C-alpha cells in the first residue's frame, strides 16, 4: 500500500510528509496538462523537467514532516516560515537554483502543519479551516517576498494570490478542486484523467498569478477560455478528451503559459482528499 492510500489516524508526521510528496509527484506524473511539466515534455518551461520536479519533491519531504511536527507543537507562523525558508534552500540545492515548488512549499506546507495540529488538538473542521483559524491573521500581516512573481503580480493586477487564499482557508481548494476531484472519479476510474479534469476546472476559475505573470490579463483570459471550452465539451467524459487536452497543452506551451498555481492546488487537493475524507 502506498503512503497516499493510507489514512493518518495517529500523529505520524513522517507519514504526513510522505503523503505530501506523493501528491506533488502525482501532479508531475499527470499528462496532458496545459503548459506544465510532465514525463512527456517540459511544457512552457525551458529550465526544468519531470526528473528535476521529482528530485525537488523528494528534497521537500522531510520539511513537510517538520511542518507537521511544528503544527502538532502548536507553533506560530514565524516558526512555520523559518522551516519554509529552509525548505526553499533545499529545493534550490536539489534543482541547481530552479524554483520548482515555491508555491507548493507555502500551500502544501500549511496543510501539513494543519494536519499535525489537528492530530494533537482534535480540532474539528477541514485542514483549510484550521489554517485560517490558527494562522490566518499572521499570514495576512506577515512579511511579503517583494521580488517573488506572486508579489509582483499582486501589486500589478491587485490580485490576492496565494496569501489571501491561504488566510481564507483555501476556499478554491474546497469549493472547486475537491468537488472537481470527486466528479472526475465519477466520470472515470482513470486517476490520471480525473486529475486532468481537476486542473481544467481550476484553470477555468482561478486567477492564477503564474498565468498573469507570464501572459498578463490576455494570457489569463486565453487560459480560462480554453479550459472552460474543454469542460463545456464534456471534459474527460468526451471520447476525444485526450486529443483536445493535448491540443490545449500545445497552445499554452506556444504562448509560454503555465498555470503553476493551479498545479499546486491539484496536488493540495489530492492531499486534502486523504486527510479531510
Protein Blocks (a to p, Z undefined) as FASTA:
>chain_A
ZZklpccfbccfklmmmmmmmmmmmmmmpccdehiacfkbgmjafkbcfklmmmmmmmmm
mmmmmmmmmmmnopafklmmmmmmmmmmmmmmmnnopafklmmmmmmmmmmmmmmmmmmn
opgcjfklmmmmmmmmmmmmmccdfkbmklmmmmmnopgbjmlmmmnopmmlmmmmmmmm
mmmmmmpmclklmmmmmmmmmmmmpccfklmmmnommlmmmmmmmmmmmmmnopjmbmkl
mmmmmmmmmmmmmnopacfklmmmmmmmmmmmmmmZZ
